[in-house]
Amino acid sequence: MKIMNIHGYKGSAENSAFNALKNLGHEVVSPCIDYDSGNAYKIYEKIRKIFVDSNFDCVVGTSLGGFFALYLATNFYGVKYFLVNPCVMPFLTLPRLEFEENITEYIDLFHKFCNLEKSFYGTVSAVIGGDDEIIDYHDFTQKIIGKDNCIIVPDGKHSGATLNLEYYFERLIK
């Protein structure tokens, strides 16, 4: 299966999700994104271009990459999206992580999530660490994408390395 992997803020293109997907035999395209170098619109445009130029079967987004994967999902149907500890409100989280760029673009993009239709449910799933030390609003994430579409890993932290992603991806990505 051909999968687009979007890493998180200060993360690596070869993150835990990338490694889990490769171990399962998937073809993974994982662009390196410098979130500090541009505004959210430019970052989304880079991700959108990669997505449009390829024929992906699904998209995986971790943390801030989950925000962009979710925004991609609101614009492109027919593909499955898998989020890992998604940072759906980066305008709250990024300032805590010493992000110095303008966050207003993230607020603008966020508004699209608030009007999701029920048909959106089922195309997006999430694996969430129950003990995430970075994001403290996963209850809100569950409301956005549907509680039934979320798997909570009780002792999981923010790092995908604590979530046994290979196990969950093997069951979710078919």
BATIFI-33545 format. One record per residue (C-alpha): x, y negated, z negated. Coordinates in steps of 0.25 Angstrom, whole numbers. Layout:
% residues N
+-------+-------+-------+
:  east : north :    up :
+-------+-------+-------+
:     X :     Y :     Z :
...
+-------+-------+-------+
% end
This chain:
% residues 174
+-------+-------+-------+
:  east : north :    up :
+-------+-------+-------+
:     0 :     0 :     0 :
:     5 :   -14 :     3 :
:     4 :   -23 :    -9 :
:     7 :   -38 :   -12 :
:    13 :   -40 :   -25 :
:    13 :   -54 :   -31 :
:    22 :   -56 :   -44 :
:    20 :   -65 :   -55 :
:    26 :   -78 :   -60 :
:    41 :   -76 :   -62 :
:    40 :   -62 :   -58 :
:    47 :   -54 :   -47 :
:    42 :   -49 :   -34 :
:    46 :   -35 :   -39 :
:    38 :   -35 :   -51 :
:    31 :   -24 :   -59 :
:    20 :   -23 :   -49 :
:    29 :   -23 :   -37 :
:    37 :   -11 :   -43 :
:    24 :    -4 :   -47 :
:    19 :    -5 :   -33 :
:    32 :    -1 :   -26 :
:    33 :    11 :   -36 :
:    19 :    15 :   -31 :
:    23 :    15 :   -16 :
:    17 :     2 :   -12 :
:    22 :    -8 :    -2 :
:    24 :   -21 :   -10 :
:    26 :   -35 :    -5 :
:    30 :   -44 :   -17 :
:    34 :   -58 :   -14 :
:    43 :   -66 :   -23 :
:    35 :   -78 :   -28 :
:    41 :   -90 :   -35 :
:    29 :   -95 :   -42 :
:    37 :  -107 :   -48 :
:    41 :  -112 :   -34 :
:    27 :  -116 :   -28 :
:    13 :  -119 :   -31 :
:     2 :  -109 :   -32 :
:    -4 :  -112 :   -18 :
:    10 :  -109 :   -11 :
:    12 :   -97 :   -19 :
:    -2 :   -91 :   -15 :
:     1 :   -95 :    -1 :
:    14 :   -87 :    -1 :
:     7 :   -75 :    -7 :
:    -5 :   -76 :     2 :
:     4 :   -77 :    15 :
:    11 :   -64 :    10 :
:    -3 :   -58 :     8 :
:    -8 :   -62 :    21 :
:     4 :   -58 :    29 :
:     4 :   -44 :    24 :
:    -7 :   -33 :    23 :
:    -7 :   -30 :     8 :
:   -16 :   -19 :     2 :
:   -16 :   -26 :   -12 :
:    -9 :   -37 :   -20 :
:    -3 :   -36 :   -34 :
:    -1 :   -49 :   -42 :
:     6 :   -50 :   -55 :
:     3 :   -61 :   -65 :
:     4 :   -74 :   -57 :
:     5 :   -65 :   -44 :
:    -9 :   -60 :   -49 :
:   -14 :   -74 :   -48 :
:   -10 :   -75 :   -34 :
:   -15 :   -61 :   -31 :
:   -28 :   -64 :   -37 :
:   -29 :   -77 :   -29 :
:   -25 :   -69 :   -16 :
:   -37 :   -59 :   -20 :
:   -47 :   -71 :   -19 :
:   -42 :   -74 :    -5 :
:   -40 :   -60 :     1 :
:   -49 :   -49 :    -1 :
:   -47 :   -34 :     4 :
:   -35 :   -32 :    -5 :
:   -33 :   -27 :   -19 :
:   -26 :   -36 :   -29 :
:   -19 :   -31 :   -42 :
:   -15 :   -41 :   -52 :
:    -5 :   -38 :   -64 :
:    -7 :   -47 :   -76 :
:   -13 :   -58 :   -66 :
:   -10 :   -73 :   -70 :
:   -24 :   -78 :   -65 :
:   -22 :   -91 :   -73 :
:    -8 :   -95 :   -69 :
:   -11 :  -110 :   -73 :
:   -12 :  -105 :   -88 :
:    -1 :   -94 :   -87 :
:    10 :  -101 :   -79 :
:    12 :  -113 :   -88 :
:    15 :  -103 :   -99 :
:    26 :   -98 :   -91 :
:    33 :  -111 :   -88 :
:    28 :  -112 :   -74 :
:    30 :  -127 :   -70 :
:    23 :  -128 :   -57 :
:     9 :  -133 :   -55 :
:    -2 :  -124 :   -59 :
:   -14 :  -131 :   -53 :
:   -13 :  -123 :   -41 :
:   -15 :  -110 :   -49 :
:   -28 :  -117 :   -55 :
:   -33 :  -119 :   -41 :
:   -30 :  -105 :   -37 :
:   -36 :   -99 :   -50 :
:   -50 :  -105 :   -47 :
:   -52 :   -95 :   -35 :
:   -52 :   -84 :   -45 :
:   -63 :   -89 :   -53 :
:   -73 :   -87 :   -42 :
:   -70 :   -73 :   -38 :
:   -81 :   -64 :   -33 :
:   -85 :   -51 :   -38 :
:   -80 :   -45 :   -25 :
:   -66 :   -49 :   -29 :
:   -67 :   -39 :   -41 :
:   -61 :   -26 :   -37 :
:   -50 :   -32 :   -28 :
:   -42 :   -37 :   -39 :
:   -37 :   -28 :   -51 :
:   -27 :   -32 :   -62 :
:   -18 :   -25 :   -72 :
:   -17 :   -33 :   -85 :
:    -7 :   -32 :   -96 :
:   -16 :   -32 :  -109 :
:    -4 :   -38 :  -117 :
:     0 :   -48 :  -106 :
:     9 :   -59 :  -113 :
:     8 :   -69 :  -101 :
:    -6 :   -69 :   -97 :
:   -17 :   -70 :  -108 :
:   -30 :   -71 :   -99 :
:   -31 :   -58 :   -93 :
:   -45 :   -58 :   -98 :
:   -48 :   -69 :   -88 :
:   -41 :   -61 :   -77 :
:   -51 :   -50 :   -80 :
:   -62 :   -59 :   -78 :
:   -57 :   -64 :   -65 :
:   -54 :   -50 :   -58 :
:   -64 :   -42 :   -66 :
:   -61 :   -34 :   -79 :
:   -63 :   -21 :   -72 :
:   -52 :   -24 :   -62 :
:   -41 :   -26 :   -73 :
:   -33 :   -16 :   -80 :
:   -27 :   -20 :   -94 :
:   -14 :   -13 :   -98 :
:   -16 :   -15 :  -113 :
:    -1 :   -16 :  -117 :
:     3 :   -23 :  -103 :
:    11 :   -36 :  -103 :
:    12 :   -46 :   -92 :
:    23 :   -39 :   -85 :
:    18 :   -29 :   -75 :
:    29 :   -20 :   -80 :
:    20 :   -17 :   -93 :
:     8 :   -13 :   -85 :
:    12 :     0 :   -78 :
:     8 :    -6 :   -65 :
:    12 :     6 :   -57 :
:     1 :    14 :   -64 :
:   -10 :     3 :   -62 :
:    -6 :     0 :   -47 :
:    -6 :    15 :   -44 :
:   -21 :    16 :   -49 :
:   -26 :     2 :   -43 :
:   -19 :     1 :   -30 :
:   -24 :    12 :   -20 :
+-------+-------+-------+
% end
